[in-house]
Amino acid sequence: MSVETDTTTAKFTEYAHPERLVSTQWLADHLGAAGLVVVESDEDVLLYETGHIPGAVKIDWHLDLNDPEIRDYLDGEGFARLLGSRGISRDTTVVIYGDKNNWWAAYALWVFSLFGHTDVRLLDGGRDRWIAEGRPITTVAPEPTAAEYPAVERDDATIRAFRDDVLAHLGNPLVDIRSPQEYTGERVSMPDYPEEGALRGGHIPTARNVPWARAVAEDGTFRPREELEAIYGAGGLGLGSDPVITYCRIGERSSHTWFVLTHLLGLADVRNYDGSWTEWGNAVRVPIVKGAEPGAVPHARSAAAV
């Protein structure tokens, strides 16, 4: 049984799917509610142990969501075991939050969506906003009662893109949400991170650069819909009814933009290329573009690559 949606925040009502967000006040008012499980998922996987929202369980993006041997996600049985161990059943309302303005929380939400978990929401502002408001945290980890969760086949076609999908998509809306330095090829990873993970720097031909952080206000919450429309819609990228693919370095920041385009602006066909630049920048015979311009579709080279 789903927990009531957050109808107390005026900003949310402007979004296409306001039911996908909750405010810190809503969460504070609903902690411990029947049918609600709060999940923390961070880039810094040790952060949870230093203090987390009371009752929240931890999901480690690297150890819990990924297959340990294949560069892929859990299968349906593995996902069922993970969620069951966290006390989550198929009809549980899940609120996810994390550090870095919800990078990895959005990534976890996207993985939940691959398995069709119906009611999964983000905490607007994430971990930093909760703490900045002086709300309680604890180092006491809960001991959830195991729940039954069915093994559901993962859907890799609807919201996930693979390398060949991107090759076929060149020339159509493609959003590179990395930093400008990564987009131009000056760096192969974001500023302040080690320069590792890709042999080449640059971007996928025809991709346009809108760093993920443009969707976030100074207080760490999502910008109002009108401002998001100006960035991604008319007057900005001009995204509309055409299919869109987002990517970054390993798929987490682009999950954040996928969330904005899908749930806040209501675009119907948005896929996240989780292979992202770590795959594309190392792949044999796939084209790249260096510099600040999107570049053109390299027909001869893309045909050779395919």
Legacy VTK file of the C-alpha trace (Angstrom):
# vtk DataFile Version 3.0
C-alpha trace
ASCII
DATASET POLYDATA
POINTS 306 float
0.000 0.000 0.000
1.473 3.328 -1.067
2.000 6.103 1.411
0.238 9.351 0.559
2.043 11.646 -1.833
3.538 14.970 -0.835
0.890 17.566 -1.660
2.234 20.209 0.700
4.963 21.593 -1.541
3.667 24.049 -4.146
6.701 23.639 -6.404
6.011 19.939 -6.841
2.540 20.540 -8.291
4.122 22.125 -11.372
6.099 19.011 -12.216
4.811 16.367 -14.592
5.035 13.680 -11.901
5.005 15.367 -8.496
4.514 11.992 -6.857
8.188 11.257 -7.515
9.441 13.787 -4.960
9.064 14.370 -1.256
10.240 17.316 0.802
12.336 17.043 3.936
9.334 18.155 6.003
7.112 15.488 4.443
9.684 12.842 5.209
10.127 14.081 8.770
6.355 13.845 9.220
6.183 10.313 7.785
9.224 8.587 9.266
8.116 5.237 10.617
4.898 5.181 8.582
3.645 1.733 7.619
4.580 0.851 4.063
7.452 3.361 3.842
11.140 2.450 3.610
13.820 5.139 3.410
17.023 4.273 1.529
20.359 6.108 1.582
22.668 5.651 -1.418
25.843 7.730 -1.603
28.930 8.165 -3.730
30.920 8.016 -0.490
29.912 4.521 0.542
31.153 5.060 4.113
29.012 8.135 4.704
25.959 6.232 5.934
27.907 4.885 8.901
28.769 8.414 10.063
25.089 9.268 10.432
21.892 8.773 8.463
18.191 9.555 8.656
16.690 7.489 11.483
15.357 4.193 10.153
17.011 4.532 6.752
18.622 1.438 5.241
21.727 1.549 3.069
22.120 0.478 -0.529
25.698 0.542 -1.824
25.575 1.469 -5.515
28.699 -0.534 -6.300
28.322 -3.646 -4.168
24.550 -3.997 -4.012
23.243 -2.917 -7.428
25.906 -4.315 -9.728
26.637 -7.898 -10.712
29.980 -8.830 -9.128
31.339 -10.518 -12.268
29.591 -9.048 -15.299
29.480 -5.325 -16.098
25.765 -5.256 -15.579
23.116 -4.897 -12.909
21.581 -7.483 -10.665
19.227 -9.931 -12.249
15.663 -10.268 -11.047
16.471 -12.816 -8.357
19.354 -10.732 -7.029
17.205 -7.605 -6.929
14.489 -9.529 -5.094
16.980 -10.715 -2.477
18.394 -7.214 -2.045
15.058 -5.500 -1.570
13.647 -8.285 0.565
16.648 -7.992 2.891
15.928 -4.283 3.276
12.330 -4.907 4.245
10.978 -3.756 0.885
8.090 -5.534 -0.801
6.658 -4.861 -4.244
4.082 -2.374 -2.946
6.376 -0.537 -0.523
6.812 3.219 -0.931
10.558 3.825 -1.205
12.145 7.248 -0.640
15.798 7.422 -1.702
18.263 10.141 -0.773
22.020 10.600 -0.868
25.031 12.856 -1.130
26.142 14.929 -4.134
22.666 16.363 -4.662
21.243 12.872 -5.095
23.545 11.661 -7.899
23.578 8.111 -6.637
20.102 8.284 -5.194
18.839 9.075 -8.703
20.980 6.219 -10.022
19.439 3.823 -7.495
15.959 5.090 -8.402
16.734 4.463 -12.071
17.816 0.879 -11.278
14.627 0.380 -9.246
12.766 1.584 -12.344
14.491 -1.037 -14.529
12.662 -3.573 -12.378
9.408 -1.655 -12.496
9.158 -0.823 -8.801
6.109 1.382 -8.912
6.421 3.764 -5.989
9.964 5.069 -5.690
10.646 8.719 -4.855
13.564 11.091 -4.270
14.051 13.331 -1.257
14.324 16.831 -2.738
17.674 18.251 -1.651
19.023 14.918 -0.500
21.230 14.247 2.462
22.858 17.669 2.598
19.574 19.533 2.852
18.289 17.228 5.614
21.415 17.866 7.657
21.556 21.599 6.843
18.071 21.967 8.287
19.258 20.464 11.557
17.091 17.387 11.260
18.053 14.279 13.248
20.561 11.716 12.118
21.743 8.554 13.816
24.520 6.011 13.542
22.198 3.217 14.628
21.458 0.957 11.669
17.942 -0.493 11.632
17.315 -4.229 11.518
14.500 -4.498 8.994
12.165 -7.452 8.963
12.796 -9.401 5.775
10.064 -8.997 3.184
8.918 -11.062 0.232
9.851 -9.478 -3.084
9.115 -11.250 -6.381
11.801 -11.963 -8.949
10.952 -9.551 -11.769
12.704 -9.589 -15.120
14.725 -6.437 -15.664
13.524 -4.237 -18.546
16.607 -3.075 -20.450
14.696 -1.713 -23.435
12.565 1.155 -22.169
14.816 3.465 -20.145
18.289 2.012 -20.763
20.501 2.514 -23.823
23.486 0.496 -24.970
26.396 1.470 -27.224
24.721 0.275 -30.422
21.574 2.168 -29.467
23.646 5.331 -29.194
25.355 4.725 -32.536
21.936 4.408 -34.144
20.770 7.520 -32.306
23.512 9.921 -33.486
21.998 13.126 -34.802
18.988 12.842 -32.474
18.713 14.459 -29.022
21.728 13.335 -27.024
22.604 15.070 -23.762
26.112 14.943 -22.325
25.698 16.006 -18.725
29.390 15.997 -17.762
31.460 19.042 -16.959
32.516 21.307 -19.866
36.108 20.117 -19.407
35.048 16.509 -19.927
32.871 17.439 -22.897
35.627 19.243 -24.757
38.166 16.532 -24.077
40.331 18.609 -21.775
39.727 15.970 -19.099
38.450 12.376 -19.108
36.894 12.679 -15.654
35.262 15.493 -13.740
37.384 18.178 -12.048
38.872 17.082 -8.693
38.605 13.413 -9.650
41.486 11.183 -10.843
42.159 11.236 -14.574
41.329 7.612 -15.220
38.788 5.417 -16.896
39.019 6.390 -20.575
41.706 6.399 -23.248
40.260 9.340 -25.166
38.730 12.649 -24.149
35.848 14.342 -25.940
32.173 13.632 -26.484
29.816 11.548 -28.592
29.160 13.195 -31.972
26.136 15.529 -31.974
25.771 15.435 -28.165
25.025 18.751 -26.509
26.468 19.624 -23.137
24.256 20.529 -20.197
25.999 19.703 -16.909
23.681 17.964 -14.459
24.118 20.685 -11.832
22.140 23.183 -13.896
18.997 21.378 -12.728
19.796 22.097 -9.081
19.219 25.303 -7.132
21.686 26.754 -4.630
19.958 24.978 -1.739
20.413 21.601 -3.434
16.769 21.134 -4.410
15.507 20.814 -7.954
14.819 24.045 -9.806
11.169 24.955 -10.458
9.667 23.558 -13.634
9.730 26.902 -15.445
13.492 27.133 -14.984
13.998 23.519 -16.055
11.907 24.140 -19.173
14.178 27.078 -20.030
17.218 24.822 -19.784
15.970 21.703 -21.546
12.910 22.829 -23.501
12.150 25.748 -25.801
14.845 28.398 -25.515
17.285 25.760 -24.273
18.018 22.367 -25.755
14.595 22.242 -27.359
13.837 18.745 -26.117
10.289 17.627 -26.768
8.645 14.512 -28.152
11.738 13.077 -29.856
13.561 10.259 -28.045
16.437 11.422 -25.836
19.536 9.638 -24.556
21.570 10.944 -21.622
25.087 9.939 -20.653
27.988 10.926 -18.407
31.044 8.937 -17.294
29.502 5.865 -15.677
25.792 6.615 -15.721
25.122 8.147 -12.324
25.041 11.876 -13.128
23.053 11.109 -16.254
20.528 9.261 -14.070
19.976 12.589 -12.330
19.205 14.301 -15.650
17.134 11.282 -16.744
15.038 11.831 -13.606
14.580 15.527 -14.404
13.560 14.931 -18.006
11.307 11.958 -17.256
9.616 12.786 -13.986
9.835 16.565 -13.618
9.340 17.589 -17.252
7.379 14.540 -18.375
9.302 13.617 -21.526
7.978 10.271 -22.690
11.055 8.619 -24.172
14.296 9.165 -22.275
16.976 6.489 -21.938
20.134 6.512 -19.865
23.331 5.177 -21.462
24.988 3.736 -18.367
28.041 2.527 -20.292
28.670 6.226 -20.876
32.119 7.641 -21.511
34.024 4.836 -19.783
32.718 2.532 -22.507
32.520 4.970 -25.428
35.908 6.584 -24.760
37.598 3.188 -24.763
35.605 1.438 -27.491
37.305 0.471 -30.738
36.174 2.245 -33.918
33.523 4.476 -32.445
33.744 8.162 -33.363
34.291 11.022 -30.942
34.366 14.803 -31.207
36.746 17.106 -29.369
36.039 20.723 -28.550
33.018 22.765 -27.586
30.867 22.121 -30.672
28.551 19.074 -30.906
29.947 18.016 -34.254
28.190 16.147 -37.066
27.128 12.573 -37.648
30.211 10.817 -39.068
28.321 8.595 -41.491
31.302 6.787 -42.973
32.968 6.112 -39.642
29.764 5.107 -37.855
28.889 2.719 -40.690
32.345 1.165 -40.418
31.954 0.825 -36.679
28.616 -0.923 -37.008
LINES 1 307
306 0 1 2 3 4 5 6 7 8 9 10 11 12 13 14 15 16 17 18 19 20 21 22 23 24 25 26 27 28 29 30 31 32 33 34 35 36 37 38 39 40 41 42 43 44 45 46 47 48 49 50 51 52 53 54 55 56 57 58 59 60 61 62 63 64 65 66 67 68 69 70 71 72 73 74 75 76 77 78 79 80 81 82 83 84 85 86 87 88 89 90 91 92 93 94 95 96 97 98 99 100 101 102 103 104 105 106 107 108 109 110 111 112 113 114 115 116 117 118 119 120 121 122 123 124 125 126 127 128 129 130 131 132 133 134 135 136 137 138 139 140 141 142 143 144 145 146 147 148 149 150 151 152 153 154 155 156 157 158 159 160 161 162 163 164 165 166 167 168 169 170 171 172 173 174 175 176 177 178 179 180 181 182 183 184 185 186 187 188 189 190 191 192 193 194 195 196 197 198 199 200 201 202 203 204 205 206 207 208 209 210 211 212 213 214 215 216 217 218 219 220 221 222 223 224 225 226 227 228 229 230 231 232 233 234 235 236 237 238 239 240 241 242 243 244 245 246 247 248 249 250 251 252 253 254 255 256 257 258 259 260 261 262 263 264 265 266 267 268 269 270 271 272 273 274 275 276 277 278 279 280 281 282 283 284 285 286 287 288 289 290 291 292 293 294 295 296 297 298 299 300 301 302 303 304 305
